[in-house]
Amino acid sequence: MSRRFAEAADENKDDILPVLARALAGVPPGGLVLEVASGTGQHAAHFAARLPHLRWQPTDADPDALPSIAAWATDAPNVLQPVLLDAAAARWPVERADAVVCANMIHIAPWSACLGLLAGAARVLPPGGVVFLYGPYRLDGAIAPSNEAFDRSLRSRDPRWGVRDAAEVEAAARQAGLEPVERVTMAWDNLSLVLRRP
């Protein structure tokens, strides 16, 4: 099995980890973290190895991503075998999780995928369950200069893609039954959004 490598995932994993660990602090030992859009699998392996008291379920909508995720997971025994999961689907293959994590998906997917992610998280989480989102966001319509060209590139590849406004994501979360808890400013003009199921 070959491991795919994403430079961005390698660069941001240590920046994300302490914020993620704090967001997941309430997840009980042995709790299941469902990662949506695991991509290469680098984040799953890195985070699970450093949070060994949690079980990590990686997923991706692309079947070609699963071998790479599985290859990275060989170094972390608390990472489960990856499964196919389309965030926009009405039913997910994982029916219950203690937390949902999704990094760098919302801007490279249609808005329907974001809405599906939020609705699915609300379905699978228990009361108090956490959703952790990471990526570039607009703030009150404004976009960081470093993300302007990136946003144009995304929209040129697919007009349904693009950097979302954090407030719009949080409003959609409320509609899905999730409460925004925290915004954390991250390196490279990114944000972490923490949501919770009441």
Residue pairs with C-beta under 8 A, 6 or more apart in sequence:
1 67
1 68
1 70
1 71
2 67
2 68
2 71
3 40
3 41
3 68
3 71
3 72
4 39
4 40
4 41
4 65
4 68
5 40
5 42
6 39
6 40
6 42
8 104
9 39
9 40
9 42
9 43
9 103
9 104
10 42
11 188
12 103
12 134
12 186
12 187
12 188
12 190
13 42
13 43
13 46
13 47
15 186
15 187
15 188
16 43
16 47
16 103
16 134
16 186
16 192
17 46
17 47
17 50
19 184
19 186
19 192
20 47
20 101
20 132
20 134
20 192
21 50
21 51
23 99
23 130
23 132
23 182
23 192
23 194
24 33
24 51
24 54
24 99
24 130
24 132
26 128
26 130
27 33
27 54
27 98
27 99
27 130
28 98
29 53
29 54
30 53
30 54
30 55
31 54
31 55
31 98
31 99
32 54
32 55
32 56
32 57
32 94
32 96
32 97
32 98
32 99
33 47
33 48
33 51
33 54
33 55
33 56
33 57
33 97
33 98
33 99
33 100
33 101
34 57
34 59
34 94
34 97
34 99
34 100
34 101
34 124
35 43
35 44
35 56
35 57
35 58
35 59
35 100
35 101
35 102
36 59
36 85
36 87
36 100
36 101
36 102
36 105
36 117
36 120
37 59
37 60
37 61
37 87
37 102
37 103
37 104
37 105
37 109
38 44
38 58
38 59
38 60
38 65
38 69
38 82
39 60
39 65
39 69
39 104
40 65
40 68
40 69
40 72
41 58
41 65
41 68
41 69
41 70
41 71
41 72
41 73
41 82
42 72
43 103
44 56
44 58
44 69
44 72
44 73
44 76
44 79
44 82
45 72
45 73
45 75
45 76
45 79
47 56
47 101
48 54
48 56
48 73
48 76
48 78
48 79
49 75
49 76
52 78
54 78
55 78
55 79
55 80
56 76
56 78
56 79
56 80
57 80
57 82
57 83
57 94
57 97
58 69
58 73
58 79
58 80
58 82
58 83
59 82
59 83
59 84
59 85
59 93
59 94
60 66
60 69
60 82
60 84
60 85
61 84
61 85
61 86
61 87
63 84
65 82
66 82
66 83
66 84
69 82
70 81
70 82
73 79
73 80
73 81
73 82
83 93
83 94
84 93
85 92
85 93
85 94
86 116
87 102
87 105
87 109
87 113
87 114
87 116
87 117
87 120
88 110
88 112
88 113
88 115
88 116
88 117
89 116
89 120
92 120
92 123
92 124
94 124
95 123
95 124
96 124
96 126
97 124
97 125
97 129
98 125
98 126
98 129
98 130
99 125
99 129
99 130
99 131
99 132
100 117
100 120
100 121
100 124
100 125
100 129
100 130
100 131
100 132
101 131
101 132
102 117
102 131
102 132
102 133
102 134
103 133
103 134
103 135
104 134
104 135
105 113
105 117
105 135
106 113
106 114
106 117
106 133
106 135
106 164
106 169
107 135
107 136
107 151
107 154
107 161
107 162
107 163
107 164
108 154
108 161
109 160
109 161
110 158
110 160
110 161
111 160
111 164
114 164
114 169
114 172
115 172
115 176
118 131
118 169
118 172
118 173
118 175
118 176
118 178
118 195
119 176
121 129
121 131
121 176
121 178
121 195
121 197
122 176
122 177
122 178
122 197
125 131
125 197
126 197
127 197
127 198
128 196
128 197
129 196
129 197
130 181
130 194
130 195
130 196
130 197
131 173
131 178
131 193
131 194
131 195
131 196
131 197
132 192
132 193
132 194
132 195
133 169
133 192
133 193
133 194
133 195
134 186
134 190
134 191
134 192
134 193
135 190
135 191
136 144
136 147
136 150
136 151
136 163
136 188
136 189
136 190
136 191
137 163
137 164
137 165
137 166
137 169
137 190
137 191
137 193
138 163
138 164
138 165
138 166
139 165
139 166
139 167
139 191
140 165
140 167
141 165
143 151
143 163
144 189
146 188
146 189
147 163
147 189
150 163
151 162
151 163
154 161
154 162
154 163
155 161
155 162
166 183
166 191
166 193
169 193
170 180
170 193
170 195
173 179
173 180
173 195
174 180
177 197
177 198
178 195
178 196
178 197
178 198
179 195
179 196
179 197
179 198
180 193
180 194
180 195
181 194
181 195
181 196
182 192
182 193
182 194
183 191
183 192
183 193
183 194
184 191
184 192
184 193
184 194
185 191
186 192
